[in-house]
């Protein structure tokens, strides 16, 4: 259960088009991530699937059933929001049980589902606490537990980790990924953080101004970006994109090379440059190098103890087999 299909789905507010017509298939049990910059339409698309927004045109089917006009409660989807939306006066147990109680479910079945969700999410020791006695990560787990007990066809996550600090984000990212492996339920996850997308997804949907730029596995998008937008968005730090003479040498309007695909030397190389910023991250060092081949500094990954400093001259050589070529429309040349 949990196959979702969008056919020519469109969303507009008056004359303002938020989502132009798009098609998308989400297979049963997939972990699909919608990713893109702020304002690209990813949360709107999720809300259309959830039924929280009405489509302007097109069709949404869930497990083969036309759900386009169904109210949210009848779509068998559970949504986890950026805000935890927990009841502060209720215990963890009562918060998780609340949607089942509202649905009039038998008390024995409610207890069974709540205890199972608490066990899955390691909330057993906090079941009688109130939200104010929990950390941010624990509160988010309670919100996820409230979704789990409904046993939905699919989970919809709308930037659920945005309110957490860096360490908690990493921990919750791992927990949600593990949860998907346990439940084998379809999950759709919205984020602006492409690192989350790369580490969690079976399939990534890259959105830009409401349009789908590319759909594929994380490695497909990383190694075979369809256009310069995807090339520049997927990967951290982002791909270096060069125009002008260097691109023409490769019979392209633009060439792209990732920071880790540029070799470094202090004595010789293809591109001469000057180190402007050196970011030491322990195992890696990222250099921002000013060079005549590009108007903006190039980003290059080096070893953690690469011996250069601000103002040093350095030579860069891109790995020929790792250079991406794009035409004058920004589309990849294969």
Steps between C-alpha positions, in 0.01 A plus 500: 500500500607859447544540123428863407461639149473859385368563148518851354461645850491879503461766770432870450372785711315715249747588227799395711610148409677324787518151350487472120369169366712211624494121507658287771486136607587399856531126541380300800754504784727766347668775699458800270648841579376826348791742501561846363561862602252702703187581301545214251159347582608188690280558807207601278537176305500302826187680617327420170573131556376526861180677395581812701494699175258452209652429160425746221521221245612140458451178691647339813459126557593308814523123460301527179216699655426851376571720803494836324189624680517281812534685833830448686345264756402253229834486319665268756804727519674622816685831502783612726558876499794726580323602820431211736141612572484303826246563772705639794254385767497139376753226569697338219261205519192720460658706221577189297158350571303816420423438127384145578280620785344762272431224247311303767736203500472227764710580809683165493606558140609856584722372782650237273586749227632765739727251678628370167577853372674590827716190473594568137596860583675426831247705694415236762678689777324828415147372443355676805689828462358816350651673194658773715715234667642375169782610268429622148596164352276313743207728418548432132498128572168542680361679193622213283348250746164674463529436126615138537199390707267590215670233285478720188560407138777762495676748728543860391780698669513878454850616604469315834856568616519875437449590867782275626866584553769342282572199722132417550436535126759234424359269768139542387602456138640158588193413707257585220707300250504201736126541559442473126700178488291355784156604379556465123234770455506765229651825625507840330738746662534871423826684570711787370809320633652299217722309747183360657375414153821322400530296820135398548333456163439203277386754242551876488266742323681829430257792469559848363222760466241220521659297221663160543859541380601137553390181676744228593706330768747715696796357309327550163443866573852541633680328211261578214325833561256580221576872498702775664232561764520145632879501461530812712242397759589137572834449675664679792693713433331560168649428160722764339337621176727677249418686179721664242822366355535194724150383403563555130807276520258220587246594230250620759339825614565407864714240670462376854751340733443403861740615777619143559583449131769766483862403568721746691866591474717778636733481196315422177156442352244604240349802682702743707326657797530679832364364827242742644337290775606172659234309698648226717244235596728234645517220243441747214603853412296707255693765310338795326735592219496811285597419140483673160297207362192599702345823627420347840739310727526128426434257784745212534515215750840409642629278779456618856859618535566642153775762557368825349392834644329819392675660203700189398528413132352162412446299183177315417450216252146366438465126448408473132267201543307683771423817304129559430404678177188712445359671192384862465160406649665356808419139404755223549693382195541121516 
